[in-house]
Amino acid sequence: MFRSFFDPMPRVVAHRGDSAHFPENTLPAFESAYTMGVDVIETDVHLSKDGVIVVWHDPTLERNTDGSGRIEDHTLEELKSYDAGYTFTPDGGKSFPFRGTGVQLCTLEEALVACPAQRFNVDLKSRDPRIVDEFIALLNRLQAKKRVVGASFHRSNLALLRKKEPRIQTSITTIEVLPLLFAQKLGILSKKKQPQPTVFQVPVAQWGIHVITDRFIETMHSRGAIIQVWTINEESEIRRLFEMGVDSVMTDKPELAIKVARELGIRK
């Protein structure tokens, strides 16, 4: 197992599971990534109408199922009735190998139970503050706090999670990244090590700002930060980022990232 979420340091984060070969954010995608031996599975969750934490990225059903409407307007039973493999195609629409095969939306509990020794990075998509309470209760019930990081683009979710259960590790959201990034760019950010690691989950560049630079990595690592970069699918770019010293790469091609990390000697 592992001593904490970041011990040993995760290198390869499978974006929505093995989403290159299976419908994203479904149990088959998670189980494939788990069997492959990825370090972390990244996923997204919403709160169903009846208060269950359901794995899904979009707020609506249309892109990946034969259903329609908002996730949060459906009960779990209703969500389970839709075909979560309906639109997956490996060949640009020539075939749909999972359509009608029984692939369903799953709950976060089902995912954690199906992959019992797997670390998960969970993005709380819902704005409903109840999702935080349900998230904490679930991790406590499954004794999974050490293998889950909570993430969210909603700062209110993270603030509530940190207040109610500080033992659950969280990443920082965009509004928290920006002041640190600007201070680093201006050379006024202290390199003093922080008591708790700051977990960055960032792209290489955004809004015309080059985030991942040698100086950024050096400064943030001196502060004890963890740097995870998304979503990287080209072998040359995965290699470049690892060689620069980023801690983890989030990718739709986890097999490729595992190969690169092994070749560089940063992953057994």
Buried (B, 14 or more C-beta within 10 A) or exposed (E): EBEEBBEEEBBBBBBBBBBBBBBBBBBBBBBBBBEBEBBBBBBBBBBBBEEBBBBBBBBBBEEBBBBEEEBBEBEBEBBBBBBBBBBBBEEEEEEBBBBEEEBBBBBBBBBBEBBEEBBBBBBBBBBBBEBBBBBBEBBEEBEBBBBBBBBBEBEEBBBBBBEEBEEBBBBBBEEBBBEBBEEBBEEEBEEEEEEEBBBBBBBBEEEEEEBBBEEBBEBBBBBEBBBBBBBBBEEEBBBBBBEBBBBBBBBBBBBBBBBBBEEEEBBE
